Amino acid sequence: MGKKMLALIGIGAGYVLARKEMRENPEGPVATVVDKVTGHPSVVKAKEQTKAKASHTIRKQGEAVTDKVADMVKDRLFGATTKTEPDYVDVHVEEVTPPQNPPAC
């Protein structure tokens, strides 16, 4: 295994053991250290920045997914809606003159 994988396994195991210790002894030394770390101003600031960035990214990606789904629905219902060139139709215009003497009724 690589060093990164071992580090991830170690972090995961530490997290699981710390959570178990905190559940069993909420006033113990592990809980006080975790409270100190999570209450530190730099950790709180990083948490808020991460939360804001995640919210922004999720909103943006949600809009992109919504647009894609809407385009797919339009394509299914109405056919291809994204055309690169407009369709031109040849039209021949013929002038029609009204008759000189209208028919009697």
ROVEX-147987 format. One record per residue: x negated, y negated, z of N, C-alpha, C, O in turn; residue in three letters; residue number from 1. Coordinates in pm, 1 decimal, always signed. Atoms other than C-alpha are relative to their C-alpha. Layout:
[pt [X Y Z] [X Y Z] [X Y Z] [X Y Z] 'ALA' NUM] ...
REM end
This chain:
[pt [-83.2 +118.0 +0.0] [+0.0 +0.0 +0.0] [-87.5 -124.1 +0.0] [-200.0 -124.6 +50.0] 'MET' 1] [pt [+73.4 +125.2 +3.9] [-104.4 -354.7 -62.2] [+10.4 -75.8 +130.5] [+91.7 -43.5 +217.1] 'GLY' 2] [pt [+1.5 +80.2 -121.7] [-178.1 -611.0 +202.2] [+131.0 -76.0 +19.4] [+177.2 -94.5 +132.0] 'LYS' 3] [pt [-126.0 +73.5 -11.1] [+138.3 -804.3 +121.1] [+111.4 +89.5 +51.2] [+194.0 +47.3 +132.2] 'LYS' 4] [pt [-104.6 -92.7 -43.8] [+356.0 -498.2 +168.4] [-15.9 +31.0 +148.4] [+83.0 +35.8 +221.6] 'MET' 5] [pt [+23.3 -25.1 -142.8] [+194.1 -421.2 +504.2] [+40.6 -120.0 +84.9] [+96.8 -104.2 +193.3] 'LEU' 6] [pt [-39.1 +120.3 -72.8] [+245.0 -781.9 +611.7] [+151.6 -8.8 +10.9] [+203.9 -41.1 +117.6] 'ALA' 7] [pt [-146.9 +3.7 -2.5] [+614.8 -766.1 +516.3] [+56.4 +104.4 +95.1] [+151.9 +77.4 +167.9] 'LEU' 8] [pt [-46.6 -104.4 -92.3] [+659.3 -438.5 +703.4] [-24.7 -42.2 +143.9] [+60.4 -20.7 +230.1] 'ILE' 9] [pt [+30.8 +46.6 -134.7] [+488.1 -587.3 +1008.9] [+94.2 -109.4 +46.7] [+140.3 -108.2 +160.8] 'GLY' 10] [pt [-92.8 +108.2 -34.9] [+703.6 -899.0 +1002.1] [+139.7 +56.8 +25.6] [+206.9 +17.5 +120.9] 'ILE' 11] [pt [-132.0 -61.1 -17.3] [+1017.4 -690.1 +960.6] [+10.5 +76.7 +130.3] [+110.2 +65.3 +201.6] 'GLY' 12] [pt [-1.3 -76.3 -124.7] [+926.4 -458.4 +1247.2] [-0.2 -94.0 +120.4] [+71.6 -70.5 +217.6] 'ALA' 13] [pt [+3.5 +96.9 -109.3] [+842.6 -755.4 +1470.9] [+134.5 -67.5 +19.3] [+177.8 -90.3 +132.2] 'GLY' 14] [pt [-131.9 +62.6 -7.6] [+1174.8 -917.3 +1387.3] [+100.0 +93.3 +67.0] [+175.5 +52.1 +155.1] 'TYR' 15] [pt [-94.8 -97.0 -56.1] [+1369.5 -600.5 +1467.7] [-26.0 +19.9 +148.9] [+67.7 +21.1 +228.6] 'VAL' 16] [pt [+32.3 -21.1 -141.4] [+1185.7 -543.9 +1795.6] [+32.3 -123.4 +83.4] [+81.0 -110.7 +195.8] 'LEU' 17] [pt [-30.3 +122.9 -74.0] [+1222.1 -909.2 +1900.1] [+150.9 -15.5 +18.9] [+195.8 -54.0 +126.9] 'ALA' 18] [pt [-146.1 +10.0 -12.4] [+1597.5 -905.2 +1827.9] [+52.2 +98.2 +104.9] [+140.9 +64.7 +183.5] 'ARG' 19] [pt [-42.2 -100.5 -97.4] [+1636.1 -584.7 +2030.7] [-33.5 -46.2 +142.0] [+48.8 -34.4 +232.8] 'LYS' 20] [pt [+42.6 +48.5 -131.5] [+1439.0 -731.9 +2322.3] [+87.9 -116.9 +45.6] [+123.0 -126.6 +163.2] 'GLU' 21] [pt [-83.5 +115.4 -36.9] [+1645.6 -1052.3 +2311.6] [+140.9 +43.7 +39.2] [+201.9 -16.0 +127.9] 'MET' 22] [pt [-132.8 -49.3 -36.7] [+1971.6 -855.1 +2321.8] [-1.9 +62.6 +139.2] [+90.1 +42.4 +218.5] 'ARG' 23] [pt [+8.2 -69.1 -128.5] [+1856.4 -647.6 +2618.3] [-35.8 -95.1 +114.4] [+10.1 -77.1 +227.2] 'GLU' 24] [pt [+46.0 +91.0 -104.7] [+1693.0 -934.4 +2808.1] [+3.5 -143.6 -52.7] [-99.9 -196.9 -93.0] 'ASN' 25] [pt [-11.7 +133.6 +58.7] [+1826.6 -1275.1 +2696.4] [-76.0 -109.2 +75.2] [-97.8 -216.9 +19.8] 'PRO' 26] [pt [+75.3 +98.7 -77.9] [+1635.2 -1458.7 +2972.2] [-147.9 +35.0 +8.5] [-221.9 -30.0 +82.3] 'GLU' 27] [pt [+137.6 -47.7 -9.1] [+1305.2 -1275.7 +2916.6] [-99.0 -87.4 -74.9] [-62.4 -189.8 -132.5] 'GLY' 28] [pt [+106.7 +80.4 +61.6] [+972.6 -1401.6 +2781.7] [+13.7 -11.3 -152.2] [-21.5 -114.5 -209.3] 'PRO' 29] [pt [-15.9 +5.5 +145.7] [+1052.4 -1314.7 +2418.1] [+104.4 -105.8 -36.1] [+84.4 -184.6 -128.6] 'VAL' 30] [pt [-106.8 +97.3 +27.8] [+1373.4 -1519.0 +2426.7] [-47.9 -142.4 +22.0] [-13.3 -231.8 -55.2] 'ALA' 31] [pt [+47.3 +136.3 -25.5] [+1198.7 -1820.2 +2578.7] [-96.4 -45.2 -109.5] [-92.9 -161.2 -150.6] 'THR' 32] [pt [+92.8 +36.0 +108.5] [+923.7 -1811.3 +2313.1] [+77.1 -28.2 -128.2] [+47.0 -124.5 -198.7] 'VAL' 33] [pt [-79.9 +20.4 +121.6] [+1179.9 -1777.0 +2032.6] [+74.7 -131.9 +8.6] [+82.8 -204.6 -90.4] 'VAL' 34] [pt [-69.6 +127.3 -17.0] [+1378.9 -2068.4 +2174.6] [-94.1 -119.3 -17.3] [-57.3 -220.0 -77.6] 'ASP' 35] [pt [+97.5 +108.1 +15.6] [+1064.9 -2283.3 +2195.6] [-36.4 -20.0 -146.8] [-43.5 -133.1 -194.9] 'LYS' 36] [pt [+40.0 +9.9 +141.0] [+965.4 -2202.3 +1837.0] [+113.4 -55.8 -84.7] [+91.6 -144.8 -166.9] 'VAL' 37] [pt [-112.0 +45.8 +82.8] [+1311.5 -2252.4 +1688.9] [+44.9 -140.9 +37.1] [+111.4 -206.7 -42.9] 'THR' 38] [pt [-37.2 +134.6 -40.5] [+1359.1 -2575.2 +1884.6] [-105.7 -104.4 -32.9] [-82.5 -223.7 -13.2] 'GLY' 39] [pt [+107.8 +92.7 +33.8] [+1030.4 -2729.7 +1768.3] [+45.7 -92.1 -113.4] [+108.9 -45.1 -208.0] 'HIS' 40] [pt [-47.8 +94.5 +101.9] [+1093.4 -3046.6 +1560.1] [-42.3 +34.7 -142.9] [+36.1 +15.7 -236.0] 'PRO' 41] [pt [+42.5 -32.1 +136.5] [+887.7 -2929.9 +1261.5] [+76.2 +120.6 -54.8] [+104.2 +127.6 -174.5] 'SER' 42] [pt [-77.6 -116.3 +43.8] [+1075.0 -2598.5 +1250.4] [+142.8 -43.1 -32.2] [+200.4 +1.8 -131.3] 'VAL' 43] [pt [-136.1 +49.5 +25.0] [+1410.7 -2777.3 +1276.0] [+4.4 -77.6 -131.5] [+97.7 -61.7 -210.1] 'VAL' 44] [pt [+5.0 +78.8 +123.6] [+1309.1 -3017.7 +997.0] [-12.2 +91.5 -121.5] [+56.3 +71.0 -221.7] 'LYS' 45] [pt [+16.7 -94.3 +111.0] [+1193.0 -2730.5 +772.7] [+129.0 +77.5 -24.7] [+164.9 +104.6 -139.3] 'ALA' 46] [pt [-127.1 -71.9 +13.3] [+1518.0 -2545.8 +842.1] [+104.4 -85.4 -71.4] [+176.3 -36.5 -158.5] 'LYS' 47] [pt [-97.0 +90.2 +63.1] [+1727.5 -2848.3 +744.7] [-33.0 -23.5 -146.9] [+56.8 -27.1 -231.1] 'GLU' 48] [pt [+40.5 +18.6 +139.2] [+1524.8 -2906.4 +427.4] [+31.7 +123.9 -82.9] [+80.6 +113.2 -195.4] 'GLN' 49] [pt [-28.2 -124.6 +70.7] [+1557.0 -2541.1 +329.2] [+149.9 +16.6 -22.4] [+193.2 +59.3 -129.4] 'THR' 50] [pt [-145.5 -10.4 +11.2] [+1929.8 -2547.7 +395.8] [+53.8 -94.3 -107.3] [+140.8 -56.5 -185.8] 'LYS' 51] [pt [-45.2 +97.0 +100.1] [+1977.2 -2861.3 +185.2] [-39.1 +44.0 -140.6] [+40.6 +34.1 -233.9] 'ALA' 52] [pt [+45.7 -44.2 +132.1] [+1769.6 -2724.5 -102.2] [+79.2 +121.8 -46.2] [+116.7 +131.0 -163.1] 'LYS' 53] [pt [-77.9 -118.3 +35.3] [+1952.1 -2391.3 -92.8] [+141.9 -39.3 -40.0] [+196.4 +14.6 -136.4] 'ALA' 54] [pt [-134.6 +45.8 +32.5] [+2287.9 -2569.0 -92.7] [+3.6 -64.4 -138.4] [+93.9 -38.4 -217.9] 'SER' 55] [pt [+8.0 +66.4 +130.6] [+2184.6 -2783.8 -389.1] [-17.6 +103.3 -112.3] [+49.5 +95.7 -215.2] 'HIS' 56] [pt [+26.0 -102.4 +102.0] [+2051.7 -2483.2 -583.1] [+123.7 +86.3 -23.0] [+158.2 +116.7 -137.2] 'THR' 57] [pt [-120.1 -82.8 +13.2] [+2361.0 -2275.5 -512.8] [+109.0 -75.9 -74.0] [+176.9 -18.9 -159.4] 'ILE' 58] [pt [-100.8 +80.6 +68.1] [+2588.7 -2560.3 -623.2] [-30.6 -10.4 -148.9] [+58.2 +5.0 -232.8] 'ARG' 59] [pt [+39.8 +15.3 +138.7] [+2391.1 -2612.4 -942.9] [+16.9 +131.1 -77.9] [+68.2 +131.4 -189.8] 'LYS' 60] [pt [-13.7 -129.2 +65.7] [+2378.4 -2242.4 -1026.8] [+146.9 +39.8 -12.2] [+186.8 +103.0 -109.9] 'GLN' 61] [pt [-143.2 -28.1 +7.1] [+2748.5 -2211.8 -946.4] [+65.2 -72.8 -115.9] [+151.0 -17.1 -184.3] 'GLY' 62] [pt [-53.6 +75.2 +114.1] [+2826.8 -2484.4 -1198.9] [-41.0 +65.8 -131.2] [+39.3 +74.6 -224.2] 'GLU' 63] [pt [+47.1 -64.9 +122.6] [+2614.0 -2307.4 -1460.6] [+77.7 +128.7 -25.4] [+116.2 +157.1 -138.8] 'ALA' 64] [pt [-75.9 -124.7 +15.4] [+2790.3 -1977.2 -1396.7] [+143.6 -31.0 -40.9] [+199.4 +36.6 -127.2] 'VAL' 65] [pt [-137.1 +37.7 +34.1] [+3130.7 -2147.0 -1410.7] [+9.7 -41.8 -146.7] [+103.9 -4.0 -216.3] 'THR' 66] [pt [+0.4 +40.8 +140.5] [+3042.4 -2307.6 -1744.7] [-12.4 +119.8 -92.5] [+56.2 +126.2 -194.5] 'ASP' 67] [pt [+16.9 -118.8 +83.7] [+2926.5 -1974.0 -1887.2] [+127.8 +82.6 -3.5] [+168.9 +130.2 -109.3] 'LYS' 68] [pt [-124.0 -77.5 -5.4] [+3240.6 -1797.2 -1770.0] [+108.5 -70.0 -80.6] [+182.9 -4.3 -153.4] 'VAL' 69] [pt [-100.4 +74.2 +76.5] [+3459.8 -2073.0 -1915.4] [-23.7 +14.7 -149.9] [+71.4 +32.4 -226.1] 'ALA' 70] [pt [+30.8 -18.2 +142.6] [+3279.5 -2047.1 -2250.7] [+35.9 +140.1 -46.8] [+88.5 +157.6 -156.7] 'ASP' 71] [pt [-32.9 -137.2 +38.5] [+3320.4 -1670.4 -2253.5] [+150.6 +20.1 -10.9] [+198.4 +88.5 -101.4] 'MET' 72] [pt [-145.8 -11.6 +5.2] [+3691.6 -1699.1 -2176.3] [+53.9 -69.0 -124.6] [+142.2 -16.1 -192.0] 'VAL' 73] [pt [-43.0 +70.8 +120.8] [+3735.5 -1956.9 -2452.3] [-30.7 +82.2 -124.6] [+51.5 +90.5 -215.8] 'LYS' 74] [pt [+36.2 -83.1 +114.9] [+3550.2 -1731.0 -2695.6] [+94.8 +117.8 -13.6] [+135.6 +152.2 -124.5] 'ASP' 75] [pt [-90.6 -115.2 +5.2] [+3770.8 -1435.9 -2602.7] [+140.1 -40.6 -44.1] [+204.5 +30.2 -121.5] 'ARG' 76] [pt [-136.4 +41.6 +30.7] [+4094.5 -1633.3 -2627.4] [+13.6 -65.5 -137.2] [+108.5 -38.7 -210.9] 'LEU' 77] [pt [-15.2 +82.2 +119.8] [+4027.8 -1866.7 -2917.6] [-105.3 +26.8 -105.5] [-107.1 -42.3 -207.4] 'PHE' 78] [pt [+107.5 -24.9 +95.3] [+3729.1 -1719.9 -3099.1] [-120.0 -84.2 +36.0] [-121.6 -151.2 +139.2] 'GLY' 79] [pt [+124.0 +73.4 -27.6] [+3385.1 -1873.8 -3120.6] [+28.1 -149.7 +6.5] [+85.2 -206.8 -86.3] 'ALA' 80] [pt [-25.8 +143.5 -16.8] [+3399.2 -2229.3 -2988.8] [-126.2 -83.7 -19.4] [-118.0 -205.7 -33.2] 'THR' 81] [pt [+124.3 +75.1 +14.1] [+3035.6 -2325.3 -3023.3] [-48.5 +9.8 -143.4] [-116.5 +105.6 -180.2] 'THR' 82] [pt [+40.7 +4.4 +139.4] [+2981.3 -2418.3 -3386.5] [-108.3 -104.2 -15.1] [-100.5 -212.6 +42.7] 'LYS' 83] [pt [+107.7 +96.0 +19.8] [+2664.2 -2584.9 -3499.5] [+31.4 -94.1 -115.1] [-11.8 -209.4 -113.2] 'THR' 84] [pt [-34.6 +83.5 +114.8] [+2803.8 -2716.7 -3829.1] [+151.8 -10.5 -11.3] [+222.3 +88.0 +10.7] 'GLU' 85] [pt [-144.4 +11.3 +17.1] [+3150.3 -2855.2 -3891.0] [+43.4 +68.1 -129.4] [-33.3 +77.8 -225.2] 'PRO' 86] [pt [-55.2 -60.7 +121.1] [+3373.2 -2679.7 -4142.2] [+55.6 -109.8 -88.9] [+133.3 -194.0 -43.9] 'ASP' 87] [pt [-50.3 +96.1 +96.6] [+3438.5 -2884.2 -4455.2] [+93.2 +72.7 -95.4] [+68.5 +186.9 -134.3] 'TYR' 88] [pt [-97.0 -56.5 +91.4] [+3735.0 -2822.7 -4678.5] [+8.7 -91.8 -120.8] [+22.5 -213.3 -106.7] 'VAL' 89] [pt [-16.6 +78.9 +121.9] [+3752.0 -2934.6 -5040.2] [+148.3 -29.6 -18.4] [+231.8 +60.9 -16.3] 'ASP' 90] [pt [-139.0 +41.5 +14.8] [+4070.6 -3132.6 -5091.4] [+11.8 -80.3 -129.0] [-67.3 -170.9 -155.3] 'VAL' 91] [pt [-28.8 +75.4 +122.0] [+4209.5 -3253.7 -5420.3] [+128.4 -77.3 +25.6] [+232.5 -18.0 +54.3] 'HIS' 92] [pt [-115.1 +85.1 -25.4] [+4445.8 -3548.1 -5379.8] [+61.7 -37.0 -134.0] [-6.3 -86.3 -224.0] 'VAL' 93] [pt [-72.4 +33.4 +122.6] [+4708.4 -3594.1 -5647.7] [+107.5 -99.9 +36.3] [+185.0 -77.7 +129.4] 'GLU' 94] [pt [-96.9 +103.8 -28.7] [+4917.8 -3907.4 -5655.7] [+132.3 +36.7 -66.8] [+135.7 +76.2 -183.4] 'GLU' 95] [pt [-133.3 -30.8 +51.9] [+5289.1 -3853.1 -5700.6] [+78.5 -129.2 -4.9] [+86.8 -201.8 +94.3] 'VAL' 96] [pt [-80.6 +121.0 +12.9] [+5506.1 -4132.1 -5834.7] [+146.1 +37.5 +13.3] [+189.1 +140.2 -39.1] 'THR' 97] [pt [-142.7 -31.7 -14.1] [+5871.3 -4145.0 -5738.0] [+72.1 -20.3 -133.2] [+28.0 -100.9 -215.1] 'PRO' 98] [pt [-73.4 +17.0 +124.2] [+6126.6 -4110.8 -6018.3] [+60.7 -140.2 -8.6] [+93.4 -201.7 +93.0] 'PRO' 99] [pt [-50.0 +135.3 +22.6] [+6251.7 -4436.0 -6174.7] [+147.0 -9.5 +33.1] [+187.5 -103.0 +102.2] 'GLN' 100] [pt [-143.3 +2.3 -26.1] [+6622.8 -4355.6 -6161.5] [+34.5 +105.9 +102.4] [+24.1 +225.3 +74.3] 'ASN' 101] [pt [-36.4 -101.0 -100.2] [+6734.5 -4190.8 -5840.7] [+127.9 +73.0 -42.6] [+217.3 +11.2 -100.4] 'PRO' 102] [pt [-120.4 -73.8 +39.5] [+6992.4 -3916.7 -5895.7] [+122.0 -48.8 +75.2] [+113.8 -84.0 +192.9] 'PRO' 103] [pt [-125.0 +44.4 -60.3] [+7354.4 -4011.8 -5829.8] [+58.8 +112.0 +83.8] [+50.4 +229.8 +49.2] 'ALA' 104] [pt [-59.6 -101.6 -88.1] [+7529.8 -3836.8 -5551.7] [+146.1 +12.0 -18.1] [+210.2 +93.1 +48.8] 'CYS' 105] 
REM end
